[in-house]
Amino acid sequence: MAELKYDKTGRLLFTKEMKREYQILMPQMLPIHFELIKNVLRLHGYNVTLLKGTDSESIRRQGLENVHNDTCYPALLVIGQMLDALKSGKYDLNKTVLVITQTGGGCRASNYIHLLRKGLKRSGLEQIPVISVNLSGLEKNPGFKMTLKLIRQLAMSAMYGDILMLLQNQVRPYEIIDGDAARLTDRWVEKLSDEFKSGGALNQKAMRAHFKEIVKDFAAVPVRGEQKVRVGIVGEIYVKYAPLGNNNLEEFLLSEQAEVVVPGLMDFIIFKIDNRIEDYKLYGGKRPVRFFARKLMSYVLHCQQIMIDAVRAEPKFYCPKGYLHLKELVKGYVGYGAKMGEGWLLTAEMLELIADGVNNIVCTQPFGCLPNHVVGKGMIRGIKTKHPDANIVAIDYDPGATKVNQENRIKLMLAVAKAKAAEEKEAVKTVEKRNAEAPETV
């Protein structure tokens, strides 16, 4: 067992010796993306295991027992999932480490790591180190380094996750053979993960070729022709993406005969990079930070454009227009200084969905999440004023919220959407009939 070492503040460090010996547990958020991210981390010598626990009651109980119940709901779930795994008996508690992200912003997400350590202490597991993954210099560990190569490869793995999620969501509601889209996604995750082991697929040339193949494969899946009601999902990043956080919202919408549209992860990643540039404009700061942020942003924007070009090459698929388009859309609604939580990006995602014909939107929010109530729920009236056809419902998620109540509110939104779709369909039929009956003119 590696010797335990601490920094000057008493924080338990993740050492180089631990990197060789310890198993790293990573919480789940995006099933497709995080599987690929896990394998990139493994490529760099980290023995990462992705937690896939789905016993929501057990996870919530662990969260509530070890974190104050007034804390952000995603914190309860993330910490609960980790503690639930540690107490499952599956892992050597003397050779296990936890990993968690920190954005470095004013949101409580930056404080999850401290709450997690309190939960470990409360559970008698103080010997377990916690790694912070951040680009803000918040915490450093001798055994974990965010190198430029790792950052670029993590960005690429997120891009692969985005294109697979985007296309799976467009094919799955219409597939003739149930499970075709999911099986194709799994095959690509396995193929990419195998290539990651040798460092393959993680350069722009390989990514461009793979994107074309992925689009071609999904376009070849046999589908039905009828158009279903399209529903966008926006909100706080964890409850927007994590099935554990939103009570399997995507599965519920599919069961209600809807096509789900979920904005990609890369927009959020670029948003966080761009904030460093906007901070310099608004408040001043260090030029090297701005320089690095600009270089990294240029790189990830180019990667995103490669994906957009690949999807647009197939006319049957919808593709969002990218981060810079989002940033332009939000002008006049929210300033770029609004960056807490998802900041102005949440408002922009709603506007992009509406501009692309997805008027029906579920805005997911942890109860009491002030930043997202301002830029999410708080912006709905302003959006509807300029877009009267927008059909938006804000849903709160927390330990006390019942799944039945959440789904009933979403069903009301869907009822309005389906009634509107039926009216439009009938109007088209009426026009076609009128045109068919009209006498020909010479």
HUPERA-V997285 format. One record per backbone hydrogen bond with DSSP energy under -0.5 kcal/mol. CO is the residue of the C=O (numbers start at 1). NH is the residue of the N-H. Records with the same first field share a line. If there is no record, write none. Layout:
# HUPERA-V997285
CO = NH / NH
This chain:
# HUPERA-V997285
5 = 13
7 = 10
11 = 7
12 = 130
13 = 15
14 = 143
15 = 19
16 = 20
17 = 21
18 = 22
23 = 25 / 97
24 = 26 / 49
25 = 99
26 = 51
29 = 31
30 = 34
31 = 35
32 = 36
33 = 37
34 = 38
35 = 39
36 = 40
37 = 41
38 = 42
39 = 43
40 = 44
41 = 44 / 46
42 = 45
45 = 47
46 = 48
47 = 24
49 = 26 / 51
54 = 56
55 = 59
56 = 60
57 = 61
58 = 62
59 = 63
60 = 64
61 = 65
62 = 66
63 = 67
68 = 71
72 = 75 / 76
73 = 77
74 = 78
75 = 79
76 = 80
77 = 81
78 = 82
79 = 83
80 = 84
81 = 85
82 = 86
83 = 87
85 = 88 / 90
86 = 89
91 = 93
92 = 95
95 = 23
97 = 25
98 = 131
99 = 27
100 = 133
107 = 110
108 = 111
109 = 112
111 = 114 / 115
112 = 116
113 = 117
114 = 118
115 = 119
116 = 120
117 = 121
118 = 122
119 = 123
120 = 125
121 = 124
125 = 128
127 = 129
129 = 98
131 = 100 / 133
132 = 134
133 = 102
141 = 144
144 = 141
145 = 147
147 = 151
148 = 152
149 = 153
150 = 154
151 = 155
152 = 156
153 = 157
154 = 158
155 = 159
156 = 160
157 = 161
158 = 162
159 = 163
160 = 164
161 = 165
162 = 166
163 = 167
164 = 168
165 = 169
166 = 170
167 = 171
168 = 172
169 = 173
171 = 174 / 175
172 = 175
174 = 224
176 = 178
177 = 180
179 = 183
180 = 184
181 = 185
182 = 186
183 = 187
184 = 188
185 = 189
186 = 190
187 = 191
188 = 192
189 = 193
190 = 194
191 = 195
192 = 196
193 = 197
195 = 198 / 200
196 = 199
199 = 202
203 = 207
204 = 208
205 = 209
206 = 210
207 = 211
208 = 212
209 = 213
210 = 214
211 = 215
212 = 216
213 = 217
214 = 218
215 = 219
216 = 220
218 = 221
222 = 176
226 = 228
229 = 259
230 = 360
231 = 261
232 = 362
233 = 263
234 = 364
236 = 240
237 = 241
238 = 242
242 = 245 / 246
243 = 248
248 = 252
249 = 253
250 = 254
251 = 255
252 = 256
253 = 258
254 = 257
257 = 229
258 = 260
259 = 231
260 = 262
261 = 233
264 = 268
265 = 268 / 269
266 = 270
267 = 271
268 = 272
269 = 273
270 = 274
271 = 275
272 = 276
273 = 276 / 277
274 = 277 / 278
275 = 279
276 = 280
277 = 281
278 = 282
279 = 283 / 284
280 = 284
286 = 290
287 = 291
288 = 292
289 = 293
290 = 294
291 = 295
292 = 296
293 = 297
294 = 298
295 = 299
296 = 300
297 = 301
298 = 302
299 = 303
300 = 304
301 = 305
302 = 306
303 = 307
304 = 308
305 = 309
306 = 310
307 = 311
308 = 312
309 = 313
311 = 314
313 = 315
314 = 317
322 = 326
323 = 327
324 = 328
325 = 329
326 = 330
328 = 331
330 = 333 / 334
335 = 338
337 = 339
338 = 344
340 = 343
342 = 345
343 = 346 / 347
344 = 348
345 = 349
346 = 350
347 = 351
348 = 352
349 = 353
350 = 354
351 = 355
352 = 356
353 = 358
354 = 357
357 = 359
359 = 361 / 391
360 = 232
361 = 363 / 393
362 = 234 / 364
363 = 395
364 = 236
365 = 397
366 = 369
368 = 370
369 = 373
370 = 374
371 = 375
372 = 376 / 377
373 = 378
376 = 379 / 380
377 = 380
379 = 383
380 = 384
381 = 385
382 = 386
383 = 387
387 = 390
390 = 392
391 = 361
393 = 363 / 395
395 = 365
397 = 367
398 = 401
402 = 406
403 = 407
404 = 408
405 = 409
406 = 410
407 = 411
408 = 412
409 = 413
410 = 414
411 = 415
412 = 416
413 = 417
414 = 418
415 = 419
416 = 420
417 = 421
418 = 422
419 = 423
420 = 424
421 = 425
422 = 426
423 = 427
424 = 428
425 = 429
426 = 430
427 = 431
428 = 432
429 = 433
430 = 434
431 = 435
432 = 436
433 = 437
434 = 438
